């Protein structure tokens, strides 16, 4: 008698565990289909925490203080350094009398002959530039090869100004990067390569220039592919985290590539969601036919 009672007690947990499955078997087929659809629809929803950018534990905070500084981040210094294959615009002017100013005597045609590299800037317009070779040198008129690679734009201007002083008094040297560009691919509203004139562009601005993230973009795992003199590096960035502003990769470099992956909900929302009404109608009709046939 005791052993029988113990056996019943031992079987009780197993029976309790099987109760949900027994009850589910008794649910009509039409209700099961509706339940499956509800579960599938719930799985396709995207929560706000996967969409809101630069979060800092304040996504659901109701009492946010307005018109006041919540926190501060130290300003990051970013100075782009000239790399091989950069195309530079170099303009040299001075206060020297134009009759003996050798640089002012050089016309755009002569500059084009010595620097055949040129870049299109809109329909029908061309800008001639100086191409930085693999060793970081640029061919400068009268002086020959000058090392500008590895220097910032301001350092290159000062360095070239010191060289030009041998020929002109009080030279004014201006250098700009002509082929400054980056590429954004994946779940954004406007894929492509973007040409910029500003050497200081943040990641947020780069995404903004590409039309912003798509509705189904995974903002937590954006891949950044960066090329420099040491090779190519790959890193992943979380645009949902406010600490991104402290990242050493916060500013875009020349030839950067950003790849935005999709969320897991993308297949359902992109392909199934468009035909959702047709799918529901088909399932409902099928369930109704099966119920009538096997009643």
LINSUL-V633117 format. One record per pair of residues at least 4 apart in sequence whose ideal C-beta (glycine too) atoms are under 8 Angstrom apart, sorted by the first residue. I is the first residue (numbers start at 0). GAP is how many residues later the second one is. Records with the same first field share a line. If there is no record, write none. Layout:
I = GAP ; GAP
This chain:
0 = 4
1 = 4
2 = 4
3 = 4
4 = 4
5 = 4
6 = 4
7 = 4
10 = 4
11 = 4
12 = 4
13 = 4
14 = 4
17 = 4
18 = 4
19 = 4
20 = 4
21 = 4
22 = 4
23 = 8
26 = 4 ; 5 ; 8
27 = 4 ; 263
28 = 4 ; 258 ; 261 ; 262
29 = 4 ; 254 ; 257 ; 258 ; 261
30 = 4
31 = 4
32 = 4 ; 250 ; 251 ; 254
33 = 4
34 = 4
35 = 4
36 = 4 ; 243 ; 246
37 = 4
38 = 4
39 = 4 ; 228
40 = 4
42 = 222 ; 225
43 = 221 ; 224 ; 225 ; 228 ; 229
44 = 220
45 = 4 ; 5 ; 169 ; 170 ; 217 ; 219
46 = 4
47 = 4 ; 11
48 = 6 ; 10 ; 191
49 = 168 ; 169 ; 170 ; 190 ; 213
50 = 168
51 = 7 ; 188
52 = 151 ; 166 ; 186 ; 187
53 = 150 ; 185 ; 186 ; 187 ; 188 ; 190 ; 191
54 = 4 ; 185 ; 186 ; 187
55 = 15 ; 185 ; 186 ; 187
56 = 4
57 = 6 ; 12
63 = 6
64 = 5
72 = 172 ; 173
73 = 172
75 = 169 ; 170 ; 174 ; 175
77 = 122 ; 172 ; 173
78 = 73 ; 74 ; 75 ; 120
79 = 72 ; 73 ; 97 ; 100 ; 119 ; 120 ; 173 ; 174
80 = 68 ; 69 ; 70 ; 71
81 = 4 ; 6 ; 50 ; 54 ; 66 ; 67 ; 68 ; 69 ; 70 ; 71 ; 74 ; 95
82 = 49 ; 53 ; 66 ; 144 ; 145 ; 146 ; 171
83 = 48 ; 49 ; 50 ; 51 ; 52 ; 65 ; 145
84 = 46 ; 47 ; 49
85 = 45 ; 46 ; 91 ; 93 ; 168
86 = 30 ; 32 ; 42 ; 43 ; 44 ; 45 ; 90 ; 91 ; 92
87 = 41 ; 42 ; 43 ; 44 ; 50 ; 60 ; 68 ; 87 ; 88 ; 89 ; 90
88 = 38 ; 40 ; 41 ; 85 ; 86 ; 87 ; 88 ; 89
89 = 39 ; 40 ; 48 ; 50 ; 70 ; 83 ; 84 ; 85
90 = 82 ; 83 ; 84
91 = 11 ; 68 ; 72 ; 76 ; 79 ; 80 ; 81 ; 82
92 = 10 ; 11 ; 78 ; 79 ; 81
93 = 7 ; 9 ; 10 ; 70 ; 74 ; 75 ; 76 ; 77 ; 78
94 = 74 ; 75
95 = 4 ; 5 ; 8 ; 72 ; 73 ; 74
96 = 4
97 = 6 ; 7
100 = 4 ; 67
101 = 4 ; 40 ; 65 ; 66
102 = 38 ; 61 ; 64 ; 65 ; 68
105 = 4 ; 5 ; 35
106 = 4
107 = 4 ; 20
108 = 4
109 = 4
110 = 4 ; 17 ; 30
111 = 4 ; 6 ; 16
113 = 25 ; 27
114 = 13 ; 14 ; 15 ; 16 ; 24
116 = 11 ; 12 ; 13 ; 14
117 = 8 ; 9 ; 10 ; 11
118 = 7 ; 8 ; 10 ; 59 ; 60
119 = 5 ; 6
120 = 4 ; 5 ; 6
126 = 51
128 = 49 ; 50
129 = 8 ; 9 ; 10
130 = 7
131 = 4 ; 5 ; 6 ; 16 ; 17
132 = 4 ; 5
134 = 12 ; 14
135 = 11 ; 12 ; 13 ; 14 ; 93
136 = 8 ; 9 ; 10 ; 11 ; 12
137 = 7 ; 8 ; 10
138 = 5 ; 6 ; 7
139 = 4 ; 5 ; 6 ; 20 ; 23
141 = 25
142 = 20 ; 21
145 = 13 ; 14 ; 17
146 = 4
147 = 8 ; 11 ; 12 ; 27
148 = 80
149 = 79
150 = 4 ; 5 ; 8
151 = 4
152 = 4 ; 22 ; 23 ; 24 ; 46
153 = 4
154 = 4
155 = 4 ; 19
156 = 4 ; 16 ; 17 ; 18
157 = 4 ; 15
158 = 4
159 = 4 ; 13 ; 15
160 = 4 ; 10 ; 11 ; 12
163 = 4 ; 7 ; 9
164 = 4 ; 6
175 = 21
176 = 22 ; 77
178 = 16 ; 75
179 = 15 ; 16 ; 17 ; 18 ; 19 ; 74
180 = 12 ; 13 ; 14 ; 15 ; 73 ; 74
181 = 11 ; 12 ; 14 ; 19 ; 24 ; 70 ; 71 ; 72 ; 73 ; 74 ; 75 ; 76
182 = 9 ; 10 ; 11 ; 72 ; 73 ; 74 ; 75
183 = 4 ; 6 ; 7 ; 8 ; 10 ; 22 ; 23 ; 25 ; 26 ; 73 ; 74 ; 76
184 = 6 ; 72 ; 73 ; 74 ; 75
185 = 5 ; 31 ; 72 ; 73 ; 74 ; 75 ; 76
186 = 26 ; 27 ; 29 ; 30 ; 31 ; 73 ; 74 ; 75 ; 79
187 = 19 ; 22 ; 23 ; 24 ; 25 ; 26 ; 29 ; 72
188 = 21 ; 22 ; 23 ; 24 ; 25
189 = 20 ; 21
190 = 19
191 = 18
193 = 12 ; 15 ; 16
195 = 5 ; 13
199 = 51
200 = 4 ; 5 ; 8 ; 50 ; 51
201 = 4 ; 48 ; 49 ; 50
202 = 4 ; 21 ; 34 ; 36 ; 41 ; 46 ; 47 ; 48 ; 49 ; 55
203 = 4 ; 35
204 = 4 ; 47
205 = 4 ; 46 ; 50 ; 52
206 = 5 ; 6 ; 32 ; 51
207 = 4
209 = 48
212 = 4 ; 6 ; 26 ; 47
213 = 46 ; 48
214 = 54
215 = 46 ; 47 ; 49 ; 50 ; 53 ; 54
216 = 43 ; 44 ; 45 ; 46
217 = 4 ; 42 ; 43 ; 44 ; 45
218 = 19 ; 20 ; 21 ; 41
219 = 18 ; 19 ; 20 ; 21
220 = 15 ; 17 ; 40
221 = 14 ; 15 ; 16 ; 17 ; 36 ; 37 ; 38 ; 39
222 = 11 ; 12 ; 13 ; 14 ; 35 ; 36 ; 37 ; 38
223 = 10 ; 11 ; 12 ; 13 ; 25 ; 32 ; 33 ; 34 ; 35
224 = 7 ; 8 ; 9 ; 31 ; 32 ; 33 ; 34
225 = 6 ; 7 ; 8 ; 9 ; 23 ; 27 ; 29 ; 30 ; 31
226 = 4 ; 5 ; 26 ; 28 ; 29
227 = 5 ; 25
234 = 14
236 = 7 ; 10 ; 12
237 = 6
238 = 5
242 = 4
243 = 6
244 = 5
245 = 4
251 = 4
261 = 4
264 = 4
265 = 4
266 = 4 ; 5
267 = 4 ; 5
268 = 4
269 = 4
270 = 4
271 = 4 ; 7
274 = 4
275 = 4
276 = 4
277 = 4
278 = 4
279 = 4
280 = 4
281 = 4
282 = 4
283 = 4
284 = 4
285 = 4
286 = 4
287 = 4
288 = 4
289 = 4
290 = 4
